[in-house]
Amino acid sequence: MNRMPKVLLLNALVPGAGLVVLRREWLGLATSILFAVFALIFIFSRWITPSDIPGWASYLALIGLVLVWAGSQAFVVQRGRFLGDPDLVAEIAHLRQEGEAAIGAGDLQEAHRVLLVALNLDDEDAETWLLWSQLMEQQGNLKAARTGWKRVLRLGRKEEHRTLANQKLNRN
């Protein structure tokens, strides 16, 4: 993953921002809010109203700042390693192939099972969402298919996938 140094730098400057870039929005938001709360407590207890806030609160806030910052960095590194793992990429590609073969053979239950496993491994894979949307259409679940096509639009980089998703969404 060639963007990881930028993500790590961004996360070092603003804890949680790297998690947002790596599509863990809620975890990034929670981390940023927690960091901001600790920072405010520390700033208020040291420089704004030091006589109103006990000294121990300042030290606890500083410890909290350091722990949240380090934890945020650890989460970003862990997520980056997970997304860049070649075994994971190969496994998801294999599951996609199995799902596509099952759809072609008309075994929709097997395709459902296999694609669900692939999405549980990485719910940010546009090609898996493409197959999932096609499967949902064949099963008659138009709401799930529409959700899948929206994910293809959001995550897809290939123009043909994006065009197909736009066509499917505009038709429904």
C-alpha positions as CSV (number, residue, x, y, z in Angstrom):
1,M,0.0,0.0,0.0
2,N,1.9,3.0,-1.3
3,R,-0.2,5.6,0.5
4,M,0.5,4.3,4.0
5,P,3.3,6.8,4.8
6,K,0.9,9.7,4.0
7,V,-1.8,8.1,6.1
8,L,0.6,7.5,9.0
9,L,1.7,11.2,8.9
10,L,-1.8,12.4,8.7
11,N,-2.8,10.2,11.7
12,A,0.3,11.4,13.6
13,L,-0.8,15.0,13.2
14,V,-4.5,14.4,13.8
15,P,-5.2,11.1,15.6
16,G,-8.1,9.3,14.0
17,A,-7.8,11.0,10.6
18,G,-5.7,8.1,9.2
19,L,-8.5,5.7,10.2
20,V,-11.0,7.8,8.4
21,V,-8.8,7.7,5.2
22,L,-8.6,3.9,5.6
23,R,-12.4,3.8,5.7
24,R,-12.9,3.2,9.4
25,E,-14.9,6.4,9.8
26,W,-16.5,5.7,13.2
27,L,-13.4,4.5,14.9
28,G,-11.5,7.5,13.5
29,L,-14.2,9.9,14.7
30,A,-14.3,8.4,18.2
31,T,-10.5,8.5,18.4
32,S,-10.4,12.2,17.3
33,I,-13.1,13.1,19.8
34,L,-11.4,11.3,22.7
35,F,-8.1,12.9,21.8
36,A,-9.8,16.4,21.7
37,V,-11.4,15.9,25.1
38,F,-8.1,14.9,26.7
39,A,-6.4,17.8,25.0
40,L,-9.0,20.3,26.2
41,I,-8.7,19.0,29.8
42,F,-4.9,19.2,29.6
43,I,-4.9,22.7,28.1
44,F,-7.5,24.0,30.6
45,S,-5.8,22.4,33.6
46,R,-2.4,23.8,32.7
47,W,-2.9,27.2,31.1
48,I,-6.4,28.5,31.2
49,T,-7.8,27.7,34.7
50,P,-5.0,25.9,36.5
51,S,-6.4,26.7,39.9
52,D,-9.9,25.3,39.2
53,I,-8.8,21.9,38.0
54,P,-6.8,19.5,40.2
55,G,-3.2,18.8,39.2
56,W,-3.8,15.1,38.9
57,A,-6.4,15.7,36.2
58,S,-3.7,17.4,34.1
59,Y,-1.4,14.4,34.4
60,L,-4.3,11.9,33.7
61,A,-5.2,14.0,30.6
62,L,-1.6,13.9,29.4
63,I,-1.5,10.1,29.9
64,G,-4.8,9.8,28.0
65,L,-3.4,12.0,25.2
66,V,-0.4,9.8,24.8
67,L,-2.4,6.5,25.0
68,V,-5.0,7.7,22.4
69,W,-2.3,8.9,20.1
70,A,-0.3,5.7,20.3
71,G,-3.4,3.5,20.0
72,S,-4.5,5.4,17.0
73,Q,-1.1,4.9,15.3
74,A,-1.3,1.2,16.2
75,F,-4.8,0.8,14.7
76,V,-3.6,2.5,11.5
77,V,-0.6,0.3,11.2
78,Q,-2.7,-2.8,11.9
79,R,-5.4,-1.8,9.3
80,G,-2.7,-1.0,6.7
81,R,-1.1,-4.4,7.2
82,F,-4.4,-6.1,7.0
83,L,-5.4,-4.4,3.7
84,G,-2.0,-4.9,2.2
85,D,-1.7,-8.6,3.1
86,P,-1.1,-10.6,-0.2
87,D,-2.7,-13.7,1.3
88,L,-5.9,-11.8,2.1
89,V,-6.0,-10.3,-1.4
90,A,-5.6,-13.8,-2.9
91,E,-8.2,-15.3,-0.6
92,I,-10.8,-12.7,-1.5
93,A,-10.0,-13.1,-5.2
94,H,-10.5,-16.9,-4.8
95,L,-13.8,-16.4,-3.0
96,R,-15.0,-14.0,-5.7
97,Q,-14.1,-16.7,-8.3
98,E,-16.1,-19.3,-6.4
99,G,-19.0,-16.9,-6.1
100,E,-19.0,-16.1,-9.8
101,A,-18.8,-19.8,-10.7
102,A,-21.7,-20.6,-8.3
103,I,-23.8,-17.8,-9.8
104,G,-23.0,-19.1,-13.3
105,A,-24.0,-22.6,-12.2
106,G,-27.2,-21.3,-10.7
107,D,-26.3,-22.3,-7.1
108,L,-27.4,-19.0,-5.6
109,Q,-27.2,-20.3,-2.0
110,E,-23.5,-21.2,-2.4
111,A,-22.8,-17.9,-4.1
112,H,-24.5,-16.1,-1.2
113,R,-22.4,-18.0,1.4
114,V,-19.1,-17.5,-0.5
115,L,-19.7,-13.8,-1.2
116,L,-20.8,-13.1,2.3
117,V,-17.5,-14.6,3.6
118,A,-15.6,-12.4,1.1
119,L,-17.5,-9.3,2.3
120,N,-16.9,-10.1,5.9
121,L,-13.1,-10.3,5.2
122,D,-13.0,-7.0,3.4
123,D,-16.2,-4.9,3.0
124,E,-14.3,-2.4,0.9
125,D,-13.8,-4.5,-2.2
126,A,-15.8,-3.1,-5.1
127,E,-15.6,-6.2,-7.3
128,T,-17.1,-8.3,-4.5
129,W,-19.9,-5.8,-4.1
130,L,-20.5,-6.0,-7.8
131,L,-21.0,-9.7,-7.7
132,W,-23.1,-9.3,-4.5
133,S,-25.4,-6.8,-6.2
134,Q,-25.8,-9.1,-9.2
135,L,-26.6,-12.0,-6.9
136,M,-29.1,-9.9,-4.9
137,E,-30.9,-9.0,-8.2
138,Q,-31.1,-12.6,-9.2
139,Q,-32.5,-13.5,-5.7
140,G,-35.1,-10.7,-6.0
141,N,-33.7,-8.6,-3.1
142,L,-33.8,-5.2,-4.9
143,K,-33.1,-3.2,-1.7
144,A,-29.9,-5.1,-1.0
145,A,-28.9,-4.9,-4.7
146,R,-29.4,-1.1,-4.6
147,T,-27.2,-0.9,-1.5
148,G,-24.6,-3.0,-3.3
149,W,-24.6,-0.8,-6.4
150,K,-24.2,2.3,-4.3
151,R,-21.1,0.7,-2.7
152,V,-19.8,-0.2,-6.1
153,L,-20.1,3.5,-7.0
154,R,-18.4,4.6,-3.9
155,L,-15.6,2.1,-3.9
156,G,-15.1,1.2,-7.6
157,R,-12.1,2.5,-9.5
158,K,-12.9,0.7,-12.8
159,E,-15.0,2.9,-15.1
160,E,-17.0,-0.1,-16.5
161,H,-18.1,-1.1,-12.9
162,R,-19.1,2.5,-12.1
163,T,-21.0,2.8,-15.4
164,L,-22.9,-0.5,-14.8
165,A,-23.7,0.6,-11.2
166,N,-25.0,3.9,-12.5
167,Q,-27.2,2.1,-15.1
168,K,-28.6,-0.2,-12.5
169,L,-29.3,2.6,-10.0
170,N,-31.0,4.8,-12.7
171,R,-33.1,1.9,-13.9
172,N,-34.6,1.2,-10.4
